[in-house]
Each structure stands twice: as structure tokens, then as C-alpha cells.
């Protein structure tokens, strides 16, 4: 396609949202008008599906739940007055609590104010808050946030060591819908012990964000924690950033949560338009479908050309992959759907993997995120008439052009600046795109059976460990791994038992291993 035709295609397919100043350019995706027309019936169904979802249809039949994250930024859309009131009241409570903490009206016993936050959560309870903190928190926020988002003891120690001089002024957020998810539960117990080790009463520093009457909620109530905020069963973890999950940590850091909600609401309004060409989320879903032939055959590479948006690709990994990665479709057919997401940031990528994107396996499409404003205030010239921001813009345009020249498709999303309103809009844009795409390929975007299967498998390993340790403590003589497996009633799980023993031995947990470590079958094991 010559330059004039490309310019015309760019104008034909450029979407612009005047209120948000957001552009979406899908002109470098090589679909044609016939392809768009062929998908029209699927899009009509997708628009209808989304309308029903927003009205309160049961969209997660596995758990008999509605899916209502859209109501969080427009409570009047909630299907009952009670839900509307609950959403409004929760937001008021969040803003009031953040103001009390920031002004020192709520403060820890040994300090005049809180200075830091430990946020304990996993998956959607961490990725959204992390992305928003990286994107929007000031260089010197009223409270600085630190995340415990894994069950890694060394990672937990690192956070606590960084805060050892500030622990007496550090607020703790424990975020878990059920209160029983192992990772946040483990983090809470470890942090609780750290506070006890400093003679600090944990309840005076702790805030629970959880479902009403969950195990965590009951503990927080019984122990008299500082505050409790609700998680709703109709909001999934990967779409929870606009709920208390994301709004509490954001408000505490001084981020304008009202503007974030407003940006999301404006984008929701734009993505309800039942016209593919005038709906940015539909344009994304169209592009994804085209790129992967409706089967996720190509990966989504996300390249934000702004340091503060570095974590956007990690956030989108969960939103897109957990929502779309499904074995079965809505008719029960095996389809193996999904779109793999990865990314770093521009222009770091120029020196990392753009070489492969340009000349390697063409198994992807790129999403470039452009921010028009370089910085607040004037920029110094690096070369005559050229700033560092000009270089960054040039790298983005150069990458887009180089990819297209070698038949690699790309999407470009442009926002005027990184602020609470535009970040809210980006989150809402991709939430809707995921929902529309899921309808196009006939899958349920709102359940996660594979995640639940992984949790059950992990629980069975811990149960096996308990049985193995009990056998070892009872036996008087060393056993081979196979003998131990037999006595534990787990002859089919010898490999798992060997790995359990190796882990216990490495951490000096009462296990003695002797023999040739290159030959696991030659090892003998006994209790220490």
C-alpha cells in the first residue's frame, strides 16, 4: 500500500474521543471491509450480551454471580437501589478514611501519622493497585506503598527489612475476597508476627478489604482492626481496580480516585455505542480477532512508551489471559482459546526484543501506547531543536513503521498525558474489549476454572507433605523415597514426595537426606 493510501486508511480508521483526548489507531491492522462486514452479526450479539451483563444477568454461572464492575463508576446503572447505595456509601467511606489517615486524625499509637502502606494481596488484588501506584503516585506521596504479592519468604523479608525503621508508622492493607486464599493469608500471618516482634498491636495498623462475613472480615471485626471495606461477589479480581481493592490504596497515596472513576465512566459510555467503527473497545476486539483468526494464534505485545506505564502489560496479562484463556466454549466444545500477552516499555524495547519483532517469528501483533505530553514543564534541548521526548516519539513512530514494512501489524493507543482520568479510561477500555472479544469467540470471560484447579492441586501437595512428615516422625529407621511413598499411602506420587523432601532438607526442616543426590532413587530419608 503506497503512502497516500496508508494516509487515507489512517484517517478512515482513526478513532478519537474528544472528552478524554484519546486516539485509537487500528489502521496498521490489515483487515479489509469484507472482513469487518463478516463479523457484523457476531458484533451485534456481542453488544447485546454486554447490555444484558450490565443489567445484571448471571454472567458467571459457575458461581451464580452477576458481573458488575461497570456499576462501580456509574452506580445508577446497578440493578437495585440497594446496590447503588452500597457502592456510593463505600466510596464515601474510602475517601473519608483516606483523609483521616493523611491528616493524622487516624494515626498509629507511636507516631503522629502514617507514613507507609504494606498492601498484601495476590493477582487482581495486587496487579491493579501496583499498576496504578506506578502510573499515578506522586514522587513524594502522603503514604508510600509497598506490596507483598507472593508467598516468597525472601520477598516478604525484603519488604519488612525496608520498613524496619518505619514499621510503627506503617498501615497494613489485607486484601482477600474469601480470606482463605493462601498467599494473602500467609503474608498477613508473616506481617502480623513482624509487628508482634516490634511490640506493635497489629489490629491498630490493619485494614481488611474483603467480602462481608468472610473469614478475614470476622477476624478483623473480632480483633478490632482499624477499618474494614467490602469486596463484592459481583466483581472479579481482574476487574476490581475501581472497587475498594484499588481505590483504598490509591486514595491513601493521594491519587484522585474520583477522576479515575470519571475517566472509566466516560470510556464506558463510549464503548456502549453499538457501532464497531465508533466504539474503541469494539475496534480492539475486531483487531484481536483478525490478528489471531479468532483463535488467539498471535500474541499481544504491549509496548508503552512511558516509564510510568511500565506495569500496564503485567496488568493486561491477567485481565486478558485469565479472561480469555479457556478450554471450553459456552456450548461445552473444546476450543483452547486465549491471547498471550507480554511487554516491556519503549524505547527500552529498541534494545531488547524489537529485533525479533521486526525480523523473527511473526507470531504477534503489537500494541503501542503513546503519551503526547513529555513532562510537566519545558524540556531541555538534547540537540538543536530536539528534546529527549522528541527522540521517544521518534522511536515509537519508527518502530510502528519498521514493523509494518515487514508485515507485522500494530495498534496504537494515544493519550494526552498519564493522569487519573486517562488511566481510568485505559482500564475501562480494555475491560470492555475483553468482554466483547469473549462474545465474538463464544467463551465465558468471567470465570477461571483453571485457577481453581491450580489451587486445589497446591492444597493436595501440602496435605501430602503433612502425611510424609508424620510417617518420618513415626519411623525409627531411614527409608528410601519409594518406601516413604508407600507408607504414606502415596505410591503414585513418588516424584512429588521427592520434591517435598528436597525442599524441607534445603530449609533445615527436620529432614535428613543421605546418598547420591544425582540419583534420587538411591537416597534415604529420616527425621532429624
SELO-587531 format. One line per field, with one value per residue (C-alpha): z, y, x. Coordinates in steps of 0.25 Angstrom, whole numbers, plus 2048, in hexadecimal, padded with zeros to 3 digits. Layout:
w <- c(Z,...)
v <- c(Y,...)
u <- c(X,...)
***
This chain:
w <- c(800,7FC,805,800,802,810,814,80F,817,823,822,81F,82B,836,842,84B,858,859,868,86C,861,85E,850,84B,83E,838,82A,82A,82D,81F,81F,814,813,80F,81C,824,81D,820,82F,830,835,840,844,845,84E,856,858,85D,866,86C,86E,875,87E,883,886,890,888,88E,886,890,890,897,8A4,8A0,8A0,899,893,897,897,88D,899,8A1,899,896,8A2,89C,892,89D,89C,8AA,8B3,8BE,8B5,8B1,8BF,8C3,8B8,8BB,8CA,8C9,8C0,8CB,8D6,8CE,8CB,8DA,8DF,8D6,8DA,8E9,8E7,8DE,8E8,8F4,8FA,8F9,8FD,904,913,912,907,903,8F5,8EC,8E2,8DA,8D6,8D5,8CB,8CC,8C0,8B4,8A6,8A3,8B2,8AE,89F,89E,8AB,8A6,898,89D,8A8,89E,894,89D,8AB,8AD,8AF,8BE,8C1,8CE,8D1,8C9,8C5,8C5,8C0,8C5,8BA,8BB,8C5,8C3,8D1,8CC,8C5,8D2,8D9,8CF,8D1,8E0,8E0,8D8,8E2,8EF,8F4,8EF,8F4,8FF,8F5,8EA,8E7,8E2,8D8,8D7,8CA,8C8,8C4,8CC,8D6,8D3,8C7,8CB,8C6,8CD,8D9,8DA,8D8,8E3,8ED,8EA,8EB,8F8,8FE,8FA,901,90D,90D,90E,919,910,911,903,904,905,8F8,8F0,8E5,8DF,8D1,8D0,8CE,8D9,8E3,8DD,8E6,8E5,8E8,8F4,8F9,8F6,8FE,90A,90B,909,8FD,8F8,8ED,8E4,8D6,8CD,8C1,8B9,8B4,8A6,8A4,89F,8A4,896,895,8A3,8A2,8A3,8AF,8BD,8B9,8B0,8B6,8C4,8C1,8B6,8BF,8CA,8C1,8BD,8AF,8AA,8AB,8A6,89A,897,899,890,885,885,885,878,872,876,86F,862,862,863,855,84C,840,83E,837,842,84E,852,85A,84E,845,84F,84F,840,83F,848,841,834,839,83F,835,841,847,84E,844,847,854,858,85B,863,862,86A,866,874,881,88A,881,883,88A,881,879,886,88A,87C,87D,888,882,874,877,883,87C,86E,871,871,86D,86B,864,868,861,868,85C,85E,857,85F,85E,863,85F,865,86A,86D,86C,872,86E,863,860,869,85F,853,85A,85F,856,84B,842,843,842,835,82F,837,838,834,83F,846,844,84B,853,855,860,85D,866,860,86C,86E,87C,884,881,876,870,86E,860,85E,850,849,849,84E,85C,863,861,852,852,859,850,844,84A,84B,83D,837,83E,838,82A,82B,830,825,81A,81E,81E,82D,832,83D,845,84A,857,859,866,868,876,881,88B,894,889,87D,886,88A,87B,877,881,87D,86E,870,879,86E,863,86B,86D,85E,859,862,85C,84E,851,859,867,875,879,887,88E,890,891,88E,89A,8A3,89E,8A2,8B0,8B2,8AD,8B6,8C2,8BF,8BF,8CD,8D2,8CD,8D4,8E1,8DF,8DB,8E7,8F0,8EB,8EC,8FB,8FE,8F7,8FE,8F2,8E5,8D9,8CA,8C3,8BD,8CB,8D1,8C6,8C9,8D8,8D5,8CC,8C0,8B7,8AB,8B0,8B2,8AA,8B1,8BF,8BA,8B7,8C4,8CB,8C3,8C7,8D6,8D6,8D0,8DB,8E6,8EA,8F1,8E5,8E3,8D5,8D2,8C5,8B7,8B4,8A5,8A7,8AF,8B0,8B8,8C3,8D1,8D9,8E8,8F2,8F9)
v <- c(800,80D,819,820,814,812,820,81F,811,818,823,819,810,81B,81B,828,82A,839,83A,831,835,826,821,813,80F,801,805,7FD,7F0,7EB,7E7,7EB,7F0,7E2,7DC,7E7,7E4,7D5,7D8,7E1,7D6,7D2,7E0,7E2,7D7,7DC,7E9,7E3,7D9,7E5,7ED,7E1,7E0,7EE,7EC,7E1,7D4,7C8,7C8,7BF,7B3,7AB,7B3,7B8,7C7,7D3,7DB,7EA,7F1,7FB,7FF,804,810,813,80E,812,806,7FC,7F3,7F6,803,7FB,7F8,807,80C,802,806,815,813,80A,815,820,817,815,824,827,81D,821,830,82C,824,82F,83A,832,831,822,81F,813,813,816,820,82D,828,81C,81D,810,805,7F6,7F0,7E1,7DB,7D1,7D2,7DD,7E1,7E5,7E8,7F3,7FA,7F9,7FE,80A,80D,80D,815,81F,821,82D,82D,830,82B,82D,81E,815,808,7FA,7ED,7DF,7D7,7CA,7BF,7C0,7C1,7C9,7D3,7D5,7D7,7E1,7EA,7E9,7EC,7F8,7FD,7F8,807,80B,7FF,807,811,807,803,7F5,7F2,7E3,7E1,7D4,7D1,7C4,7C6,7B8,7BA,7B4,7BF,7CB,7C3,7BF,7CD,7D2,7C8,7CB,7DA,7D8,7D1,7DC,7E7,7DE,7DD,7EC,7EC,7F2,7EF,7EA,7EE,7FD,7FD,7F3,7F5,7EA,7EA,7DE,7D8,7DB,7D0,7C9,7C2,7CF,7D8,7D0,7D1,7E0,7E2,7DA,7E0,7EE,7F1,800,7FF,7F5,7F7,7EE,7E5,7E2,7D4,7DA,7E0,7D7,7D9,7DD,7E7,7ED,7F9,802,7FB,7FD,7F3,7FE,80B,809,809,813,81D,81B,81F,82C,827,82D,821,82A,82E,81F,81B,826,822,814,819,821,815,80C,816,816,807,804,80A,7FE,802,7FC,808,811,808,808,7FA,7F4,7F9,7F2,7E5,7E6,7E7,7DC,7D3,7D6,7D4,7C6,7C1,7C1,7B6,7BE,7BA,7C6,7CC,7DA,7E2,7EF,7FA,806,812,818,813,815,80B,800,7F7,7F8,7EC,7E4,7E9,7E5,7D7,7D4,7DB,7D5,7C7,7C4,7C8,7C2,7B6,7AC,79D,79C,7A6,7A9,79D,794,792,791,79D,7A1,7B0,7BB,7C6,7C6,7D4,7D9,7E6,7EF,7FE,807,80B,800,7F6,7FC,7F6,7E9,7E2,7EB,7E4,7D7,7DE,7E4,7D8,7CC,7C3,7CB,7C5,7D2,7DF,7EC,7F6,803,80C,81B,827,834,83C,83A,840,84B,858,85B,851,854,852,846,84A,857,858,849,844,837,836,838,82C,824,828,825,817,814,818,811,804,805,807,7FD,7F2,7F6,7F6,7E7,7E3,7E4,7EA,7F4,7FC,80A,810,81E,826,835,832,828,82C,826,829,823,817,814,815,80B,801,802,801,7F4,7EE,7F1,7EC,7DF,7DD,7E0,7D7,7CB,7CC,7CC,7BF,7B9,7B8,7BC,7C7,7C8,7BA,7B4,7A5,7A3,7AC,7A4,797,79C,7A0,792,78B,794,791,782,783,78A,77F,775,77C,77B,76C,76A,771,769,75C,761,765,757,74E,74B,747,74E,74C,74D,757,74B,745,752,754,746,748,756,74F,757,74D,754,761,75E,76A,774,76E,76F,77D,780,779,781,78E,78A,786,793,79B,792,78E,781,778,771,76C,763,75D,761,76E,76B,75F,761,753,750,75A,756,75F,760,76B,773)
u <- c(800,806,808,7FB,7F2,7F8,7F5,7E7,7E5,7EB,7E0,7D5,7D8,7DD,7D4,7D5,7CE,7CD,7CA,7D6,7DF,7E1,7E5,7E4,7EB,7E8,7EC,7F8,7F0,7EE,7DF,7D6,7C8,7C3,7C9,7C2,7B5,7B6,7B7,7AB,7A2,7AC,7AD,79E,79D,7A9,7A3,796,79E,7A5,798,792,79E,79D,78E,792,792,799,7A6,7AE,7A5,7B0,7AD,79F,7A5,7A2,7AD,7AC,7B9,7B3,7AA,7B6,7B8,7A9,7A1,794,795,795,789,783,783,789,796,796,796,7A1,7AA,7A8,7AA,7B7,7BD,7B9,7BF,7CC,7CE,7CB,7D5,7E0,7DE,7DF,7EB,7F2,7EF,7F3,7E5,7E7,7F5,7FD,800,80E,80E,807,804,805,810,80F,806,808,7FE,7FC,7F5,7F6,7F2,7E7,7E9,7F7,7F9,7EF,7F4,802,800,7F8,803,80E,806,800,806,80E,81D,81A,80C,806,808,812,80C,814,80E,80E,808,80E,811,820,826,832,829,821,82E,833,826,827,836,834,829,830,832,824,81C,816,810,80C,7FE,7FB,7F0,7EC,7E4,7DD,7CF,7CE,7D8,7DD,7E6,7F3,7FC,7F6,7F3,802,806,7FD,802,810,80E,806,812,81B,812,812,821,821,817,80D,7FE,7FB,7EC,7EF,7F6,7EE,7E3,7DB,7D5,7CD,7BF,7B5,7B5,7C1,7CC,7D4,7C9,7C5,7D4,7D4,7C7,7CB,7D9,7D4,7DC,7DD,7D3,7CC,7C8,7BF,7C3,7B6,7B4,7B0,7BD,7C8,7D7,7DC,7D1,7D2,7DB,7CF,7CA,7CF,7DA,7E0,7DA,7DF,7EE,7EC,7E5,7EF,7FA,7F3,7EF,7E2,7D8,7CD,7D4,7D8,7C9,7C5,7CE,7C9,7BB,7BE,7C4,7B9,7AF,7B8,7B9,7AA,7A8,7A3,7AB,7B9,7BF,7BB,7BE,7CC,7CB,7C4,7D0,7D9,7D1,7D0,7DF,7E2,7D8,7DF,7ED,7EB,7E0,7D6,7DF,7EA,7F4,7FD,802,7FF,80C,809,813,810,819,819,820,814,80C,817,80D,802,806,806,7F8,7F3,7F9,7EF,7E4,7E5,7EB,7E3,7D6,7D9,7E1,7D6,7D6,7C7,7BD,7AF,7AA,7B4,7BC,7CB,7D1,7DE,7DC,7E5,7EF,7FC,801,80F,817,821,822,827,831,838,832,83A,846,83F,835,831,83C,833,826,82C,833,82F,823,817,80E,80A,803,808,800,808,804,807,807,807,80C,81B,81B,815,81C,826,830,83F,845,84E,851,84D,83E,83D,839,83A,82B,82D,836,82C,821,82A,82D,81F,81B,828,824,816,81B,826,81C,812,81D,820,811,810,802,801,7F7,7FA,7F3,7F6,7F2,7F5,7FC,7FD,7F3,7E8,7DD,7E5,7EA,7DB,7D7,7E2,7DE,7CF,7D3,7DA,7CF,7C5,7CE,7D0,7C1,7BD,7C8,7C4,7B6,7BC,7C3,7B7,7BE,7BC,7C5,7C1,7C5,7D2,7D1,7E0,7E4,7DB,7E1,7EF,7EB,7E5,7F2,7FB,7F2,7F3,803,802,7F9,803,80F,807,805,814,819,810,816,824,822,81C,827,833,83C,83F,836,838,82F,827,825,821,817,811,810,809,7FF,804,80C,807,80D,81C,821,818,81D,82C,82A,823,82F,839,832,831,840,845,83D,842,834,837,83B,848,84B,857,85C,85F,857,859,851,844,841,84E,84A,846,83E,83C,837,841)
***
